[in-house]
Amino acid sequence: MTAIPETEALPETATNARRVALIVAIAFFMQLLDSTIISTSLPQMGESFRVPAVAMSIGITVYMLTMAVFVPLSGWLADRFGARNIFLVAIALFTLASLACGFSGNLTQFVVARAVQGLGSALMTPVGRILVLRNASKSELLNATALITWPALFAPVVGPVLGGFITTTLSWHWNFFINIPLGLVGLALVARFIPGDREADPKPLDWLGFFLTSLGLACLLYGLERIAHPEDGMLPTVALIAAGIVIGWLAVRHLRRAPHPLLDLSSFKVLTFAISTLAAGTIFRVAINATPFLLPLLFQLGFGLSPVDAGLMILAYFLGNLGMKTVTTPTLRRFGFRSVMVVNGIIASASIMACGVISPQTPQALVVALMLIAGLSRSMQFTALNTLAFADIEAAQRSSAATLSSMLQQVAMLFGVAVAAAILNLSQIARAQPALDLVDFRIAFFVIGAIGLVAALRFVVLPPGAGAEVSGHAPRN
């Protein structure tokens, strides 16, 4: 299929590619900041709604499940109605739902608003990636991907700190109201600068594929999320994960046989996409996503620091994430994807393991230096993974590839937190202690780092010239 411009031919200029990527990054930042900022204000929200703080977790669960249900549909909607139009709808839904969350007077109103937010978020991430892919040539894909990657690195680190500050100095309502100006700016920029396009011959909707994919993803993600809350009982958790795997298998079986599948699985036949998205990429993302969950707990529970002091320590981690942006492109151009992802992956995994060695007696300068190295290597690997995934994807595969990538990243994100939480809980149970101790965090960081190390070594299977058209690297014969 070929894309038909709704206005005029898409300009293939570097300036346009960067502009589209920056606009998409603004929307991604709004979405990801909201996802991380809410956790700090749940006690205050529970008090405001006159419900226990633990009951407020339903707001996170509903948001996640709504995302899981509608993410598989996003690629089809982008092809059917135009990626820019769906992206505009996604931002509008998310912004209006944020306003409704801030004005919610009870738990029911809040849950409904969060469900609408989840719908907007489900459409935003994959459709935003589709827009970037359609407006960036392969030579510009690396720079464009680096731009849309920084919100995923920035928001999880700064969100809890910012949320705590806003909740303390203003009120929990403003954690949602800050999305309003971001959303309005995003809407204006998308409408003004991003050209519209649609598929020449959109496929009919695969209803059975939508049902199976959405149900399987929802069961799997909810089951993974419950691992971090063992007090709710393990039997429902295991049942949900098992159901998600079985339904997912049925979904894959259907998608491979359907004449017009909701998702085109042929992307997995592309080696660079399969390795960076499904195989080693998913495993390494587990380690990447576990680290921001473990670090605040380490500094507060293991070191005994206040939330503010812990946030300042993690700030070095964030600065490392940003600091790598200026050297990512020349590094990949000089050494290529395979060498960078293997060597940098080993460094990133070693830095995670090193977090298990530090203690309250470790000189602060060394802790800050470790946070910088961990942030630098995490940023490099994250950008390389996200760029290589689409290096060899054909135009007809973009919508499905972007949707599949978003789905697998959601699984990796929750699985990373779930694995880290499970290791901490199992270590504490094995020691028969009522509270977490520094030794529990050491075990968790060692295991998570080992997972990353295994994944890093798996990138060796990539050919030396993998993604060369995107990185500009010229492998030696």
WOGI-V907675 format. One record per residue. N is the residue number from 1. SS is DSSP state (helix for helix, strand for strand, loop for the rest). NEAR is the number of other ideal C-beta (glycine too) atoms within 8 Angstrom. Layout:
# WOGI-V907675
N	SS	NEAR
N	SS	NEAR
This chain:
# WOGI-V907675
1	loop	9
2	loop	6
3	strand	11
4	strand	8
5	strand	10
6	loop	9
7	loop	5
8	loop	4
9	loop	4
10	loop	10
11	loop	6
12	loop	6
13	loop	6
14	helix	8
15	helix	6
16	helix	11
17	helix	16
18	helix	12
19	helix	9
20	helix	15
21	helix	16
22	helix	9
23	helix	13
24	helix	15
25	helix	12
26	helix	12
27	helix	16
28	helix	14
29	helix	13
30	helix	14
31	helix	14
32	helix	14
33	helix	15
34	helix	14
35	helix	11
36	helix	12
37	helix	14
38	helix	12
39	helix	9
40	helix	10
41	helix	13
42	helix	12
43	helix	8
44	helix	10
45	helix	13
46	helix	14
47	helix	8
48	helix	7
49	helix	12
50	loop	5
51	loop	7
52	loop	6
53	helix	9
54	helix	6
55	helix	9
56	helix	14
57	helix	9
58	helix	9
59	helix	13
60	helix	11
61	helix	10
62	helix	12
63	helix	14
64	helix	13
65	helix	12
66	helix	16
67	helix	13
68	helix	14
69	helix	11
70	helix	13
71	helix	16
72	helix	15
73	helix	11
74	helix	17
75	helix	16
76	helix	13
77	helix	11
78	helix	14
79	helix	11
80	helix	9
81	helix	7
82	loop	10
83	helix	13
84	helix	13
85	helix	9
86	helix	14
87	helix	17
88	helix	11
89	helix	10
90	helix	15
91	helix	16
92	helix	11
93	helix	13
94	helix	17
95	helix	16
96	helix	9
97	helix	14
98	helix	16
99	helix	12
100	helix	12
101	helix	12
102	helix	11
103	loop	7
104	loop	11
105	loop	5
106	loop	7
107	helix	11
108	helix	6
109	helix	10
110	helix	13
111	helix	11
112	helix	9
113	helix	13
114	helix	15
115	helix	11
116	helix	13
117	helix	16
118	helix	15
119	helix	13
120	helix	17
121	helix	15
122	helix	16
123	helix	16
124	helix	15
125	helix	13
126	helix	16
127	helix	17
128	helix	13
129	helix	14
130	helix	14
131	helix	14
132	helix	15
133	helix	12
134	helix	12
135	helix	13
136	loop	12
137	loop	7
138	helix	8
139	helix	8
140	helix	11
141	helix	14
142	helix	13
143	helix	12
144	helix	15
145	helix	14
146	helix	13
147	helix	12
148	helix	15
149	helix	12
150	helix	13
151	helix	13
152	helix	10
153	helix	15
154	helix	13
155	helix	13
156	helix	11
157	helix	13
158	helix	10
159	helix	13
160	helix	12
161	helix	12
162	helix	10
163	helix	15
164	helix	12
165	helix	8
166	helix	15
167	helix	13
168	helix	5
169	helix	5
170	loop	6
171	loop	7
172	loop	10
173	loop	9
174	helix	10
175	helix	15
176	helix	11
177	helix	10
178	helix	10
179	helix	14
180	helix	10
181	helix	7
182	helix	13
183	helix	14
184	helix	9
185	helix	9
186	helix	14
187	helix	12
188	helix	8
189	helix	11
190	helix	14
191	helix	7
192	helix	6
193	helix	7
194	loop	13
195	loop	11
196	loop	11
197	strand	12
198	strand	13
199	strand	10
200	loop	7
201	loop	5
202	loop	8
203	loop	8
204	loop	4
205	loop	8
206	loop	13
207	helix	6
208	helix	8
209	helix	15
210	helix	12
211	helix	8
212	helix	13
213	helix	14
214	helix	14
215	helix	9
216	helix	16
217	helix	17
218	helix	12
219	helix	13
220	helix	14
221	helix	15
222	helix	14
223	helix	16
224	helix	13
225	helix	14
226	helix	11
227	helix	12
228	loop	9
229	loop	8
230	helix	9
231	helix	4
232	helix	7
233	loop	7
234	helix	6
235	helix	6
236	helix	9
237	helix	12
238	helix	9
239	helix	9
240	helix	13
241	helix	12
242	helix	9
243	helix	11
244	helix	16
245	helix	10
246	helix	9
247	helix	12
248	helix	13
249	helix	8
250	helix	10
251	helix	12
252	helix	9
253	helix	8
254	helix	12
255	helix	14
256	helix	8
257	helix	5
258	loop	11
259	loop	3
260	loop	6
261	loop	12
262	loop	13
263	loop	12
264	loop	10
265	helix	11
266	helix	7
267	helix	14
268	helix	9
269	helix	5
270	loop	11
271	helix	9
272	helix	14
273	helix	15
274	helix	12
275	helix	15
276	helix	12
277	helix	15
278	helix	9
279	loop	9
280	helix	11
281	helix	14
282	helix	12
283	helix	13
284	helix	15
285	helix	13
286	helix	16
287	helix	17
288	helix	14
289	helix	14
290	helix	14
291	helix	13
292	helix	11
293	helix	12
294	helix	14
295	helix	12
296	helix	13
297	helix	12
298	helix	12
299	helix	12
300	helix	12
301	helix	9
302	helix	12
303	loop	10
304	loop	6
305	loop	9
306	loop	6
307	helix	10
308	helix	7
309	helix	9
310	helix	13
311	helix	12
312	helix	7
313	helix	14
314	helix	15
315	helix	10
316	helix	11
317	helix	15
318	helix	13
319	helix	10
320	helix	17
321	helix	15
322	helix	12
323	helix	11
324	loop	14
325	helix	10
326	helix	5
327	helix	7
328	helix	14
329	helix	9
330	helix	7
331	helix	10
332	helix	16
333	helix	8
334	helix	7
335	helix	8
336	helix	15
337	helix	16
338	helix	12
339	helix	8
340	helix	13
341	helix	15
342	helix	12
343	helix	9
344	helix	13
345	helix	17
346	helix	11
347	helix	10
348	helix	17
349	helix	16
350	helix	10
351	helix	13
352	helix	15
353	helix	12
354	helix	11
355	loop	16
356	loop	13
357	loop	7
358	loop	9
359	loop	7
360	loop	6
361	loop	3
362	loop	8
363	loop	5
364	helix	6
365	helix	6
366	helix	9
367	helix	11
368	helix	10
369	helix	8
370	helix	12
371	helix	13
372	helix	13
373	helix	11
374	helix	16
375	helix	18
376	helix	12
377	helix	15
378	helix	14
379	helix	17
380	helix	14
381	helix	14
382	helix	12
383	helix	15
384	helix	15
385	helix	14
386	helix	12
387	helix	17
388	helix	15
389	loop	14
390	loop	16
391	loop	14
392	loop	9
393	loop	12
394	loop	6
395	helix	8
396	helix	6
397	helix	12
398	helix	13
399	helix	13
400	helix	12
401	helix	15
402	helix	16
403	helix	14
404	helix	13
405	helix	13
406	helix	13
407	helix	11
408	helix	12
409	helix	9
410	helix	13
411	helix	13
412	helix	13
413	helix	10
414	helix	12
415	helix	11
416	helix	16
417	helix	14
418	helix	12
419	helix	14
420	helix	13
421	helix	11
422	helix	11
423	helix	13
424	helix	13
425	helix	9
426	helix	8
427	helix	12
428	helix	12
429	helix	7
430	helix	6
431	helix	9
432	loop	4
433	loop	7
434	loop	2
435	loop	6
436	loop	10
437	loop	10
438	helix	7
439	helix	8
440	helix	13
441	helix	17
442	helix	10
443	helix	11
444	helix	15
445	helix	15
446	helix	10
447	helix	10
448	helix	18
449	helix	16
450	helix	10
451	helix	14
452	helix	17
453	helix	12
454	helix	9
455	helix	16
456	helix	16
457	helix	10
458	helix	11
459	helix	13
460	helix	7
461	helix	5
462	loop	12
463	loop	6
464	loop	8
465	loop	8
466	loop	13
467	loop	14
468	helix	11
469	helix	7
470	helix	12
471	helix	12
472	loop	8
473	loop	13
474	loop	5
475	loop	8
476	loop	4
477	loop	2
